Amino acid sequence: MHATYWPVADKSSSPSLEPFLRHIAACNSAVLPGGRNPFFCGAEQIGWVSPATTKALESLGLTQEQAVGVNLGAELFPLSQALCDMGLYTSHNEAFDVRNDSGAVLGQVDRGAIPVLGLAAEGVHLNGLVERAEGLFLWVARRSMSKRLDPGKLDHLVAGGMSAGLDPQTTVIKEAQEEAGIPADLAATARAVSRIEYALERPEGLRRDVLHCYDLLLPETFVPIAEDGEVESFHLLPIQNVMALVRDTDDFKFNVNLVLIDLFIRRGLFEPAEAIILRNALTGQPA
């Protein structure tokens, strides 16, 4: 279970890390169950639902003794459509897989229903890196003001949820083409580097996300193109400037901060003792 993040209490011994630890704490602030009820698929708990969502599920007859849920995975997508029709969320018109704790796919739901049902979701984040004579640079995107979530925030060059039927590597290649015009053969050279999990409350509901993080070394001549209209602009920044933005601002979309902190650790931008504290915080280890 996720709770308010304990390593933040270590800030007194490492005040210079507090600006980074606060981002990690913010993404791990959900307390479970926290008044929510477990949501089941058959005998397996797969989510957490608020009292309001519980009432909606009960009105649909989805009760299992003292819990709520469906009997079969095939019932999940029709349920997500019913919740949309009831006004609990606006459809994304994109299906996401629902997995159990072992990673097996049980069924699908509309993407917008995931936080409403408190389901775990998976996505990818790609660090678009450029090595120059003067140091390491990172491509940063600014999200379009028309985005449903976090409009205008800074983001990774490539990031996106894992649609039904896809795996992380396939998603990276797909999103790289759509979001930044990166050819498939170049995107396929991206290297899987980390896996980050968190749980927090958001306006859209309970976010329980798994991020598959990748590094992609890009040629100096590469210039990204926003092919799907979801990015307002791209900027190539020295890694030290990106680190200062994470430290001093909330300009980045909330979960991007975690992936960037992981990048800073791996690139040796923290002292060894500081890196241990931050790595423990990212992975949920005691301070």
Disulfide bonds with the S-S distance in Angstrom:
none
